Amino acid sequence: MKNDIEIVDEMIWHDGVLLETRIICHHAEYNFILIVEVYTDNSTSGRQQKIIEFMGVEHFSQIMDATELIDNQSAGNIKDAIILYKKKKYKIMINLFGGFLSFSFRKLRVIGNEC
């Protein structure tokens, strides 16, 4: 069985939709909630909603043009995403049609799916 980092790393981010971002201070560390609709594999015709919690977030950068994100929502406002691992930390970089998200984190978990 795949762990959550493998599930997120294997998601097809291209043409996905960014629905919501949320930052939460939780027990003296910051967590980041990301809600997206993505394709889970190349044979799936529809997107599935994924709720991902990133824990121990550091070095957070976010630039978004709301108008561009909305204009590109139906076709997919996510260009691509990559997760790197270095020095016992992960870093995710999400390129959007209308901005980007980038932050390092200690661990993540997939906390929900649309059924």
CNS distance restraints for C-alpha pairs under 8 A (distance, minus, plus):
assign (resid   2 and name CA) (resid   6 and name CA) 5.96 0.50 0.50
assign (resid   2 and name CA) (resid   7 and name CA) 6.41 0.50 0.50
assign (resid   3 and name CA) (resid   7 and name CA) 6.39 0.50 0.50
assign (resid   4 and name CA) (resid   8 and name CA) 6.21 0.50 0.50
assign (resid   4 and name CA) (resid 108 and name CA) 6.90 0.50 0.50
assign (resid   4 and name CA) (resid 109 and name CA) 5.49 0.50 0.50
assign (resid   4 and name CA) (resid 110 and name CA) 5.99 0.50 0.50
assign (resid   5 and name CA) (resid   9 and name CA) 5.98 0.50 0.50
assign (resid   5 and name CA) (resid 107 and name CA) 7.94 0.50 0.50
assign (resid   5 and name CA) (resid 108 and name CA) 6.62 0.50 0.50
assign (resid   5 and name CA) (resid 109 and name CA) 7.30 0.50 0.50
assign (resid   6 and name CA) (resid  10 and name CA) 6.03 0.50 0.50
assign (resid   7 and name CA) (resid  11 and name CA) 6.35 0.50 0.50
assign (resid   8 and name CA) (resid 110 and name CA) 7.84 0.50 0.50
assign (resid   9 and name CA) (resid  82 and name CA) 7.32 0.50 0.50
assign (resid   9 and name CA) (resid  83 and name CA) 6.53 0.50 0.50
assign (resid  10 and name CA) (resid  40 and name CA) 7.65 0.50 0.50
assign (resid  11 and name CA) (resid  38 and name CA) 6.87 0.50 0.50
assign (resid  11 and name CA) (resid  39 and name CA) 6.48 0.50 0.50
assign (resid  11 and name CA) (resid  40 and name CA) 5.12 0.50 0.50
assign (resid  11 and name CA) (resid  41 and name CA) 6.84 0.50 0.50
assign (resid  12 and name CA) (resid  16 and name CA) 7.48 0.50 0.50
assign (resid  12 and name CA) (resid  38 and name CA) 6.16 0.50 0.50
assign (resid  12 and name CA) (resid  39 and name CA) 5.19 0.50 0.50
assign (resid  12 and name CA) (resid  40 and name CA) 5.90 0.50 0.50
assign (resid  12 and name CA) (resid  41 and name CA) 6.40 0.50 0.50
assign (resid  12 and name CA) (resid  42 and name CA) 7.67 0.50 0.50
assign (resid  13 and name CA) (resid  38 and name CA) 5.78 0.50 0.50
assign (resid  13 and name CA) (resid  39 and name CA) 6.97 0.50 0.50
assign (resid  13 and name CA) (resid  78 and name CA) 6.43 0.50 0.50
assign (resid  13 and name CA) (resid  79 and name CA) 7.02 0.50 0.50
assign (resid  13 and name CA) (resid  80 and name CA) 5.19 0.50 0.50
assign (resid  13 and name CA) (resid  81 and name CA) 6.00 0.50 0.50
assign (resid  14 and name CA) (resid  38 and name CA) 7.81 0.50 0.50
assign (resid  14 and name CA) (resid  76 and name CA) 7.47 0.50 0.50
assign (resid  14 and name CA) (resid  78 and name CA) 5.68 0.50 0.50
assign (resid  14 and name CA) (resid  79 and name CA) 4.88 0.50 0.50
assign (resid  14 and name CA) (resid  80 and name CA) 4.74 0.50 0.50
assign (resid  14 and name CA) (resid  81 and name CA) 7.65 0.50 0.50
assign (resid  15 and name CA) (resid  38 and name CA) 7.39 0.50 0.50
assign (resid  15 and name CA) (resid  75 and name CA) 6.35 0.50 0.50
assign (resid  15 and name CA) (resid  76 and name CA) 3.96 0.50 0.50
assign (resid  15 and name CA) (resid  77 and name CA) 6.15 0.50 0.50
assign (resid  15 and name CA) (resid  78 and name CA) 5.36 0.50 0.50
assign (resid  15 and name CA) (resid  79 and name CA) 6.11 0.50 0.50
assign (resid  15 and name CA) (resid  80 and name CA) 7.77 0.50 0.50
assign (resid  16 and name CA) (resid  36 and name CA) 6.96 0.50 0.50
assign (resid  16 and name CA) (resid  37 and name CA) 5.49 0.50 0.50
assign (resid  16 and name CA) (resid  38 and name CA) 4.43 0.50 0.50
assign (resid  16 and name CA) (resid  39 and name CA) 6.85 0.50 0.50
assign (resid  16 and name CA) (resid  47 and name CA) 7.25 0.50 0.50
assign (resid  16 and name CA) (resid  76 and name CA) 4.80 0.50 0.50
assign (resid  16 and name CA) (resid  77 and name CA) 6.25 0.50 0.50
assign (resid  16 and name CA) (resid  78 and name CA) 5.08 0.50 0.50
assign (resid  16 and name CA) (resid  79 and name CA) 7.63 0.50 0.50
assign (resid  17 and name CA) (resid  36 and name CA) 5.51 0.50 0.50
assign (resid  17 and name CA) (resid  37 and name CA) 5.02 0.50 0.50
assign (resid  17 and name CA) (resid  38 and name CA) 6.56 0.50 0.50
assign (resid  17 and name CA) (resid  73 and name CA) 6.01 0.50 0.50
assign (resid  17 and name CA) (resid  74 and name CA) 7.79 0.50 0.50
assign (resid  17 and name CA) (resid  76 and name CA) 4.92 0.50 0.50
assign (resid  17 and name CA) (resid  77 and name CA) 5.23 0.50 0.50
assign (resid  17 and name CA) (resid  78 and name CA) 5.80 0.50 0.50
assign (resid  18 and name CA) (resid  34 and name CA) 7.96 0.50 0.50
assign (resid  18 and name CA) (resid  35 and name CA) 6.55 0.50 0.50
assign (resid  18 and name CA) (resid  36 and name CA) 4.69 0.50 0.50
assign (resid  18 and name CA) (resid  37 and name CA) 6.70 0.50 0.50
assign (resid  18 and name CA) (resid  73 and name CA) 7.82 0.50 0.50
assign (resid  18 and name CA) (resid  77 and name CA) 6.53 0.50 0.50
assign (resid  18 and name CA) (resid  78 and name CA) 6.65 0.50 0.50
assign (resid  19 and name CA) (resid  34 and name CA) 7.90 0.50 0.50
assign (resid  19 and name CA) (resid  35 and name CA) 5.46 0.50 0.50
assign (resid  19 and name CA) (resid  36 and name CA) 5.25 0.50 0.50
assign (resid  19 and name CA) (resid  37 and name CA) 7.28 0.50 0.50
assign (resid  20 and name CA) (resid  33 and name CA) 7.89 0.50 0.50
assign (resid  20 and name CA) (resid  34 and name CA) 5.98 0.50 0.50
assign (resid  20 and name CA) (resid  35 and name CA) 5.02 0.50 0.50
assign (resid  20 and name CA) (resid  36 and name CA) 7.01 0.50 0.50
assign (resid  21 and name CA) (resid  32 and name CA) 7.21 0.50 0.50
assign (resid  21 and name CA) (resid  33 and name CA) 5.68 0.50 0.50
assign (resid  21 and name CA) (resid  34 and name CA) 4.82 0.50 0.50
assign (resid  21 and name CA) (resid  35 and name CA) 6.42 0.50 0.50
assign (resid  22 and name CA) (resid  32 and name CA) 5.69 0.50 0.50
assign (resid  22 and name CA) (resid  33 and name CA) 4.96 0.50 0.50
assign (resid  22 and name CA) (resid  34 and name CA) 6.65 0.50 0.50
assign (resid  23 and name CA) (resid  30 and name CA) 6.77 0.50 0.50
assign (resid  23 and name CA) (resid  31 and name CA) 5.84 0.50 0.50
assign (resid  23 and name CA) (resid  32 and name CA) 4.57 0.50 0.50
assign (resid  23 and name CA) (resid  33 and name CA) 6.31 0.50 0.50
assign (resid  24 and name CA) (resid  30 and name CA) 5.61 0.50 0.50
assign (resid  24 and name CA) (resid  31 and name CA) 5.14 0.50 0.50
assign (resid  24 and name CA) (resid  32 and name CA) 6.21 0.50 0.50
assign (resid  24 and name CA) (resid  33 and name CA) 7.74 0.50 0.50
assign (resid  25 and name CA) (resid  29 and name CA) 5.67 0.50 0.50
assign (resid  25 and name CA) (resid  30 and name CA) 4.49 0.50 0.50
assign (resid  25 and name CA) (resid  31 and name CA) 6.26 0.50 0.50
assign (resid  26 and name CA) (resid  30 and name CA) 5.88 0.50 0.50
assign (resid  26 and name CA) (resid  31 and name CA) 6.61 0.50 0.50
assign (resid  29 and name CA) (resid  55 and name CA) 7.73 0.50 0.50
assign (resid  29 and name CA) (resid  56 and name CA) 5.64 0.50 0.50
assign (resid  29 and name CA) (resid  57 and name CA) 7.26 0.50 0.50
assign (resid  30 and name CA) (resid  55 and name CA) 6.67 0.50 0.50
assign (resid  30 and name CA) (resid  56 and name CA) 5.60 0.50 0.50
assign (resid  30 and name CA) (resid  57 and name CA) 5.34 0.50 0.50
assign (resid  30 and name CA) (resid  58 and name CA) 7.57 0.50 0.50
assign (resid  31 and name CA) (resid  53 and name CA) 6.72 0.50 0.50
assign (resid  31 and name CA) (resid  54 and name CA) 5.50 0.50 0.50
assign (resid  31 and name CA) (resid  55 and name CA) 4.52 0.50 0.50
assign (resid  31 and name CA) (resid  56 and name CA) 5.83 0.50 0.50
assign (resid  31 and name CA) (resid  57 and name CA) 5.61 0.50 0.50
assign (resid  32 and name CA) (resid  53 and name CA) 5.71 0.50 0.50
assign (resid  32 and name CA) (resid  54 and name CA) 5.06 0.50 0.50
assign (resid  32 and name CA) (resid  55 and name CA) 6.63 0.50 0.50
assign (resid  32 and name CA) (resid  57 and name CA) 6.78 0.50 0.50
assign (resid  33 and name CA) (resid  51 and name CA) 7.03 0.50 0.50
assign (resid  33 and name CA) (resid  52 and name CA) 5.76 0.50 0.50
assign (resid  33 and name CA) (resid  53 and name CA) 4.58 0.50 0.50
assign (resid  33 and name CA) (resid  54 and name CA) 6.37 0.50 0.50
assign (resid  34 and name CA) (resid  51 and name CA) 5.84 0.50 0.50
assign (resid  34 and name CA) (resid  52 and name CA) 5.23 0.50 0.50
assign (resid  34 and name CA) (resid  53 and name CA) 6.45 0.50 0.50
assign (resid  34 and name CA) (resid  54 and name CA) 7.98 0.50 0.50
assign (resid  35 and name CA) (resid  49 and name CA) 7.05 0.50 0.50
assign (resid  35 and name CA) (resid  50 and name CA) 5.78 0.50 0.50
assign (resid  35 and name CA) (resid  51 and name CA) 4.57 0.50 0.50
assign (resid  35 and name CA) (resid  52 and name CA) 6.43 0.50 0.50
assign (resid  36 and name CA) (resid  49 and name CA) 5.62 0.50 0.50
assign (resid  36 and name CA) (resid  50 and name CA) 5.44 0.50 0.50
assign (resid  36 and name CA) (resid  51 and name CA) 6.67 0.50 0.50
assign (resid  37 and name CA) (resid  47 and name CA) 5.39 0.50 0.50
assign (resid  37 and name CA) (resid  48 and name CA) 5.09 0.50 0.50
assign (resid  37 and name CA) (resid  49 and name CA) 4.19 0.50 0.50
assign (resid  37 and name CA) (resid  50 and name CA) 6.06 0.50 0.50
assign (resid  38 and name CA) (resid  47 and name CA) 4.75 0.50 0.50
assign (resid  38 and name CA) (resid  48 and name CA) 5.45 0.50 0.50
assign (resid  38 and name CA) (resid  49 and name CA) 6.51 0.50 0.50
assign (resid  38 and name CA) (resid  50 and name CA) 7.34 0.50 0.50
assign (resid  39 and name CA) (resid  44 and name CA) 6.48 0.50 0.50
assign (resid  39 and name CA) (resid  45 and name CA) 7.64 0.50 0.50
assign (resid  39 and name CA) (resid  46 and name CA) 6.51 0.50 0.50
assign (resid  39 and name CA) (resid  47 and name CA) 4.62 0.50 0.50
assign (resid  39 and name CA) (resid  48 and name CA) 6.17 0.50 0.50
assign (resid  40 and name CA) (resid  44 and name CA) 6.83 0.50 0.50
assign (resid  40 and name CA) (resid  47 and name CA) 7.28 0.50 0.50
assign (resid  40 and name CA) (resid  48 and name CA) 7.03 0.50 0.50
assign (resid  48 and name CA) (resid 113 and name CA) 7.23 0.50 0.50
assign (resid  48 and name CA) (resid 114 and name CA) 6.25 0.50 0.50
assign (resid  49 and name CA) (resid 113 and name CA) 5.56 0.50 0.50
assign (resid  49 and name CA) (resid 114 and name CA) 5.11 0.50 0.50
assign (resid  50 and name CA) (resid 110 and name CA) 7.11 0.50 0.50
assign (resid  50 and name CA) (resid 111 and name CA) 7.89 0.50 0.50
assign (resid  50 and name CA) (resid 112 and name CA) 6.01 0.50 0.50
assign (resid  50 and name CA) (resid 113 and name CA) 4.91 0.50 0.50
assign (resid  50 and name CA) (resid 114 and name CA) 6.89 0.50 0.50
assign (resid  51 and name CA) (resid 110 and name CA) 5.89 0.50 0.50
assign (resid  51 and name CA) (resid 111 and name CA) 5.62 0.50 0.50
assign (resid  51 and name CA) (resid 112 and name CA) 5.03 0.50 0.50
assign (resid  51 and name CA) (resid 113 and name CA) 6.37 0.50 0.50
assign (resid  52 and name CA) (resid 108 and name CA) 6.96 0.50 0.50
assign (resid  52 and name CA) (resid 109 and name CA) 5.81 0.50 0.50
assign (resid  52 and name CA) (resid 110 and name CA) 4.50 0.50 0.50
assign (resid  52 and name CA) (resid 111 and name CA) 5.82 0.50 0.50
assign (resid  52 and name CA) (resid 112 and name CA) 7.33 0.50 0.50
assign (resid  53 and name CA) (resid 108 and name CA) 5.52 0.50 0.50
assign (resid  53 and name CA) (resid 109 and name CA) 5.40 0.50 0.50
assign (resid  53 and name CA) (resid 110 and name CA) 6.35 0.50 0.50
assign (resid  53 and name CA) (resid 111 and name CA) 6.74 0.50 0.50
assign (resid  54 and name CA) (resid 105 and name CA) 6.25 0.50 0.50
assign (resid  54 and name CA) (resid 106 and name CA) 7.54 0.50 0.50
assign (resid  54 and name CA) (resid 107 and name CA) 6.01 0.50 0.50
assign (resid  54 and name CA) (resid 108 and name CA) 4.30 0.50 0.50
assign (resid  54 and name CA) (resid 109 and name CA) 6.67 0.50 0.50
assign (resid  55 and name CA) (resid 105 and name CA) 5.90 0.50 0.50
assign (resid  55 and name CA) (resid 106 and name CA) 5.84 0.50 0.50
assign (resid  55 and name CA) (resid 107 and name CA) 5.35 0.50 0.50
assign (resid  55 and name CA) (resid 108 and name CA) 5.72 0.50 0.50
assign (resid  56 and name CA) (resid 105 and name CA) 5.12 0.50 0.50
assign (resid  56 and name CA) (resid 106 and name CA) 5.02 0.50 0.50
assign (resid  56 and name CA) (resid 107 and name CA) 6.95 0.50 0.50
assign (resid  57 and name CA) (resid 103 and name CA) 6.66 0.50 0.50
assign (resid  57 and name CA) (resid 104 and name CA) 5.65 0.50 0.50
assign (resid  57 and name CA) (resid 105 and name CA) 4.29 0.50 0.50
assign (resid  57 and name CA) (resid 106 and name CA) 6.74 0.50 0.50
assign (resid  58 and name CA) (resid 103 and name CA) 6.12 0.50 0.50
assign (resid  58 and name CA) (resid 104 and name CA) 5.20 0.50 0.50
assign (resid  58 and name CA) (resid 105 and name CA) 6.08 0.50 0.50
assign (resid  59 and name CA) (resid 102 and name CA) 7.91 0.50 0.50
assign (resid  59 and name CA) (resid 103 and name CA) 5.35 0.50 0.50
assign (resid  59 and name CA) (resid 104 and name CA) 6.02 0.50 0.50
assign (resid  60 and name CA) (resid 101 and name CA) 7.75 0.50 0.50
assign (resid  60 and name CA) (resid 102 and name CA) 5.94 0.50 0.50
assign (resid  60 and name CA) (resid 103 and name CA) 4.33 0.50 0.50
assign (resid  60 and name CA) (resid 104 and name CA) 6.99 0.50 0.50
assign (resid  61 and name CA) (resid 100 and name CA) 7.92 0.50 0.50
assign (resid  61 and name CA) (resid 101 and name CA) 5.82 0.50 0.50
assign (resid  61 and name CA) (resid 102 and name CA) 5.16 0.50 0.50
assign (resid  61 and name CA) (resid 103 and name CA) 6.19 0.50 0.50
assign (resid  62 and name CA) (resid  99 and name CA) 7.53 0.50 0.50
assign (resid  62 and name CA) (resid 100 and name CA) 5.84 0.50 0.50
assign (resid  62 and name CA) (resid 101 and name CA) 4.57 0.50 0.50
assign (resid  62 and name CA) (resid 102 and name CA) 6.47 0.50 0.50
assign (resid  63 and name CA) (resid  99 and name CA) 5.08 0.50 0.50
assign (resid  63 and name CA) (resid 100 and name CA) 5.48 0.50 0.50
assign (resid  63 and name CA) (resid 101 and name CA) 6.68 0.50 0.50
assign (resid  64 and name CA) (resid  69 and name CA) 7.53 0.50 0.50
assign (resid  64 and name CA) (resid  98 and name CA) 5.67 0.50 0.50
assign (resid  64 and name CA) (resid  99 and name CA) 4.26 0.50 0.50
assign (resid  64 and name CA) (resid 100 and name CA) 6.38 0.50 0.50
assign (resid  65 and name CA) (resid  69 and name CA) 6.26 0.50 0.50
assign (resid  65 and name CA) (resid  98 and name CA) 4.98 0.50 0.50
assign (resid  65 and name CA) (resid  99 and name CA) 6.05 0.50 0.50
assign (resid  66 and name CA) (resid  70 and name CA) 6.15 0.50 0.50
assign (resid  66 and name CA) (resid  98 and name CA) 7.23 0.50 0.50
assign (resid  67 and name CA) (resid  71 and name CA) 6.07 0.50 0.50
assign (resid  67 and name CA) (resid  98 and name CA) 7.84 0.50 0.50
assign (resid  68 and name CA) (resid  72 and name CA) 6.12 0.50 0.50
assign (resid  68 and name CA) (resid  97 and name CA) 6.58 0.50 0.50
assign (resid  68 and name CA) (resid  98 and name CA) 4.87 0.50 0.50
assign (resid  69 and name CA) (resid  73 and name CA) 5.92 0.50 0.50
assign (resid  69 and name CA) (resid  77 and name CA) 5.63 0.50 0.50
assign (resid  69 and name CA) (resid  96 and name CA) 7.64 0.50 0.50
assign (resid  69 and name CA) (resid  97 and name CA) 6.26 0.50 0.50
assign (resid  69 and name CA) (resid  98 and name CA) 5.40 0.50 0.50
assign (resid  70 and name CA) (resid  77 and name CA) 7.77 0.50 0.50
assign (resid  72 and name CA) (resid  76 and name CA) 5.70 0.50 0.50
assign (resid  72 and name CA) (resid  77 and name CA) 4.93 0.50 0.50
assign (resid  72 and name CA) (resid  97 and name CA) 6.80 0.50 0.50
assign (resid  73 and name CA) (resid  77 and name CA) 5.06 0.50 0.50
assign (resid  77 and name CA) (resid  96 and name CA) 5.65 0.50 0.50
assign (resid  77 and name CA) (resid  97 and name CA) 5.01 0.50 0.50
assign (resid  77 and name CA) (resid  98 and name CA) 7.43 0.50 0.50
assign (resid  78 and name CA) (resid  94 and name CA) 7.31 0.50 0.50
assign (resid  78 and name CA) (resid  95 and name CA) 6.21 0.50 0.50
assign (resid  78 and name CA) (resid  96 and name CA) 4.37 0.50 0.50
assign (resid  78 and name CA) (resid  97 and name CA) 5.98 0.50 0.50
assign (resid  79 and name CA) (resid  94 and name CA) 7.60 0.50 0.50
assign (resid  79 and name CA) (resid  95 and name CA) 5.34 0.50 0.50
assign (resid  79 and name CA) (resid  96 and name CA) 5.07 0.50 0.50
assign (resid  79 and name CA) (resid  97 and name CA) 6.13 0.50 0.50
assign (resid  80 and name CA) (resid  94 and name CA) 5.96 0.50 0.50
assign (resid  80 and name CA) (resid  95 and name CA) 5.41 0.50 0.50
assign (resid  80 and name CA) (resid  96 and name CA) 7.14 0.50 0.50
assign (resid  81 and name CA) (resid  92 and name CA) 7.03 0.50 0.50
assign (resid  81 and name CA) (resid  93 and name CA) 5.52 0.50 0.50
assign (resid  81 and name CA) (resid  94 and name CA) 4.26 0.50 0.50
assign (resid  81 and name CA) (resid  95 and name CA) 6.11 0.50 0.50
assign (resid  82 and name CA) (resid  92 and name CA) 5.70 0.50 0.50
assign (resid  82 and name CA) (resid  93 and name CA) 5.48 0.50 0.50
assign (resid  82 and name CA) (resid  94 and name CA) 6.68 0.50 0.50
assign (resid  83 and name CA) (resid  90 and name CA) 6.67 0.50 0.50
assign (resid  83 and name CA) (resid  91 and name CA) 5.55 0.50 0.50
assign (resid  83 and name CA) (resid  92 and name CA) 4.43 0.50 0.50
assign (resid  83 and name CA) (resid  93 and name CA) 6.61 0.50 0.50
assign (resid  84 and name CA) (resid  90 and name CA) 5.52 0.50 0.50
assign (resid  84 and name CA) (resid  91 and name CA) 5.14 0.50 0.50
assign (resid  84 and name CA) (resid  92 and name CA) 6.47 0.50 0.50
assign (resid  85 and name CA) (resid  89 and name CA) 5.74 0.50 0.50
assign (resid  85 and name CA) (resid  90 and name CA) 4.43 0.50 0.50
assign (resid  85 and name CA) (resid  91 and name CA) 6.40 0.50 0.50
assign (resid  86 and name CA) (resid  90 and name CA) 6.34 0.50 0.50
assign (resid  86 and name CA) (resid  91 and name CA) 7.96 0.50 0.50
assign (resid  88 and name CA) (resid 106 and name CA) 7.57 0.50 0.50
assign (resid  89 and name CA) (resid 104 and name CA) 6.66 0.50 0.50
assign (resid  89 and name CA) (resid 105 and name CA) 5.99 0.50 0.50
assign (resid  89 and name CA) (resid 106 and name CA) 5.25 0.50 0.50
assign (resid  89 and name CA) (resid 107 and name CA) 7.85 0.50 0.50
assign (resid  90 and name CA) (resid 104 and name CA) 5.47 0.50 0.50
assign (resid  90 and name CA) (resid 105 and name CA) 5.31 0.50 0.50
assign (resid  90 and name CA) (resid 106 and name CA) 6.15 0.50 0.50
assign (resid  90 and name CA) (resid 107 and name CA) 7.33 0.50 0.50
assign (resid  91 and name CA) (resid 102 and name CA) 7.24 0.50 0.50
assign (resid  91 and name CA) (resid 103 and name CA) 5.67 0.50 0.50
assign (resid  91 and name CA) (resid 104 and name CA) 4.06 0.50 0.50
assign (resid  91 and name CA) (resid 105 and name CA) 6.15 0.50 0.50
assign (resid  92 and name CA) (resid 101 and name CA) 7.87 0.50 0.50
assign (resid  92 and name CA) (resid 102 and name CA) 5.63 0.50 0.50
assign (resid  92 and name CA) (resid 103 and name CA) 5.78 0.50 0.50
assign (resid  92 and name CA) (resid 104 and name CA) 6.36 0.50 0.50
assign (resid  93 and name CA) (resid 100 and name CA) 7.33 0.50 0.50
assign (resid  93 and name CA) (resid 101 and name CA) 5.82 0.50 0.50
assign (resid  93 and name CA) (resid 102 and name CA) 4.41 0.50 0.50
assign (resid  93 and name CA) (resid 103 and name CA) 6.88 0.50 0.50
assign (resid  94 and name CA) (resid 100 and name CA) 5.54 0.50 0.50
assign (resid  94 and name CA) (resid 101 and name CA) 5.07 0.50 0.50
assign (resid  94 and name CA) (resid 102 and name CA) 6.28 0.50 0.50
assign (resid  95 and name CA) (resid  99 and name CA) 6.48 0.50 0.50
assign (resid  95 and name CA) (resid 100 and name CA) 4.58 0.50 0.50
assign (resid  95 and name CA) (resid 101 and name CA) 6.67 0.50 0.50
assign (resid  96 and name CA) (resid 100 and name CA) 5.17 0.50 0.50
assign (resid  96 and name CA) (resid 101 and name CA) 7.89 0.50 0.50
